[in-house]
Amino acid sequence: MSNESSFDQARAVIPGGVNSPVRAFRSVGGAPRFMVSGRGPYITDVEGREYVDLVCSWGPLLLGHAHPAVLDAVHEAVSRGLSFGASTPAETELAEAVIARLAPVTRPLPERAAAPTAPDDVPDPARSPSAAPVVEQLRLVSTGTEATMTAIRLARGVTGRPLVVKFSGHYHGHSDGLLADAGSGLATLALPASAGVPAEIAGQTLVLPYNDREAVRAAFAEFGPRIAAIIVEAAAANMGVVAPSPGFNAFLADTAHAAGALLIVDEVLTGFRVSPAGWLGLEPVAADIVTFGKVIGGGMPLAGLGARREIMEHLAPIGPVYQAGTLSGNPVAVAAGLATLRAADAAVYARVDEVAGVISSAVSEALDAAGVEHAVSRAGNLFSIQFQSTLATDYAGAQRQDAFRYGPFFHAMLDAGVSLPPSAYEAWFVSAAHDDAAVSRVLEALPAAARAAASAQP
Ligand SMILES: *Cc1c(COP(=O)(O)O)cnc(C)c1O
C-alpha cells in the first residue's frame, strides 16, 4: 500500500480523501501521508516511513504518541466497557484536576458593602475574599467545536443578548456563528465564511482585527448593549502563531465587563499545553468562560468548558441553557485525559519549552543562512514561521508573508523525515517525547529545506 493509492481509495468514498480539510495538503501539494502508528516523537505511514512528528495531532499529544501511562489508563478503561450513558467518578476527578490547575487564575470580586470594623482590624482574606477562581465548574463535551458553541449559547443565555465579537484569523471550531468573515468595515456585522451559513446567523457575529483595541472600542460603542460576549483565542495559533499584544486580553476583559458582556477565552489549543494552567497560567485575566480541548483528552475526543458556578448553573439540568451529549465525558476519553494531565508535570512543560526553543532557533538560523526573509512567531511554547521580516500582529499581516515558500520547505522536510503542519498558517507542535535524537533529525533536515524555501517561486 502506498500513500498515493491510499489517497486515491480514500477520495472515492471520503470527500477530498480526508475527514478534516487541513489534512489534505491542498496548500502544499502532493498526496497526504496516511498514517498507521505513532510512538513517542515519531509517526509512521503506510509505506513504513517514519517521521519526526511536529503536528502532534494538532496539539493534543503533549506527551507524544502512545505514552505508556496514557495507554495503560485507556486499556484499563476499555476493559470495563466503552460507554455507559451515565455519570462516572472519573469525570468528577477530571473536573477537579482542571479546576485545581486553573485555581491561580482569578477574577476580582465586587467589593462588599464594608461592615463597620474596628480601626485595628486586619482584613482576613479567607473570610472576605477579594478574588475568586475563574473556573469553579466544568462541563465535558467531545470536541472543541462543541465547547465554544456551548460557551456562546451560555453567554447569550446569561446576558440575554444576541451578538458575539470574534477576531479575524481566530478559529473556534466550525459551528455556524463562528464561521464568519469581517464585513466591509469595522463595527459592521459579519458575512458567512462558509457556504451553508445563513447571513442571518453570520450577522450575529462581529469580526474584528486582532490586537486592535480601537476596533474593539468602536464595536462596543456601536453595539455594546447587544453584545453577549467576546470570544478570543487565548493566544492566536490557527493563523500561524500570533501572540496577543501585552495587555490585550486584559483589555478585552475590561471592555466586555464595562458593557455587561462576558469574555470567553478559548484555550482549546493552548490549554494545558503552554503551561499547567494554559495561557491563562502565563497571563491571568478575568475570563468569564474558558473552553478546553486537545490536550484535555490526550488524543481522545474530549473537550470542555468551565466558568464560575453562577454562570455554569445556567446550563441544563439546573438552568435554562440546553446542552447535552450521548458520549460526553466518555469513560475512555476521560481516562486518557486524566492520565495525560497527571503525567504532565513541571518536567514535561520544561522539556516542551526547551524543544520549542531549540527547533524554532534552528529554523531561524537555517533560513538566515539561506538568505530567506522570515520571522519566528512565538507564544509560550507555540511557534510558527512567517516568511516576512516583520512579525504580523493580525490576520491581514500574517497573510502578507511569502506563503509560497512554505510548500517547498514543507516537502523538503517531509522528504527528510520530518512531518510539519501542511500549511504556512498553522502552529508547529512539539511534545515532551521529542528527545535529542528526534530534535537532531529535525535540525539536520533544516538546511536543505531552507534552501528549498530560498529558491521557491511565487
Ligand atoms: C482546534 C480548535 C477548536 C476546535 O476544536 P475541535 O476539537 O477541532 O472541534 C476550537 N478552538 C481552537 C482555538 C482550536 O485550536
The ligand as an SDF file (V2000), in Angstrom:
LIG
                    3D

 15 15  0  0  0  0  0  0  0  0999 V2000
   -8.9300   23.0550   17.4640 C   0  0  0  0  0  0  0  0  0  0  0  0
   -9.6080   24.2760   17.9690 C   0  0  0  0  0  0  0  0  0  0  0  0
  -11.0090   24.3340   18.1290 C   0  0  0  0  0  0  0  0  0  0  0  0
  -11.9200   23.2580   17.6490 C   0  0  0  0  0  0  0  0  0  0  0  0
  -11.7100   22.0400   18.2840 O   0  0  0  0  0  0  0  0  0  0  0  0
  -12.2190   20.6770   17.5680 P   0  0  0  0  0  0  0  0  0  0  0  0
  -11.9770   19.6420   18.5960 O   0  0  0  0  0  0  0  0  0  0  0  0
  -11.3920   20.5420   16.3270 O   0  0  0  0  0  0  0  0  0  0  0  0
  -13.6670   20.8800   17.2510 O   0  0  0  0  0  0  0  0  0  0  0  0
  -11.5420   25.4440   18.7620 C   0  0  0  0  0  0  0  0  0  0  0  0
  -10.7630   26.4530   19.1660 N   0  0  0  0  0  0  0  0  0  0  0  0
   -9.4270   26.4540   18.9910 C   0  0  0  0  0  0  0  0  0  0  0  0
   -8.6140   27.5920   19.4960 C   0  0  0  0  0  0  0  0  0  0  0  0
   -8.8100   25.3750   18.3790 C   0  0  0  0  0  0  0  0  0  0  0  0
   -7.4870   25.3970   18.1780 O   0  0  0  0  0  0  0  0  0  0  0  0
  1  2  1  0
  2  3  1  0
  2 14  2  0
  3  4  1  0
  3 10  2  0
  4  5  1  0
  5  6  1  0
  6  7  2  0
  6  8  1  0
  6  9  1  0
 10 11  1  0
 11 12  2  0
 12 13  1  0
 12 14  1  0
 14 15  1  0
M  END
$$$$
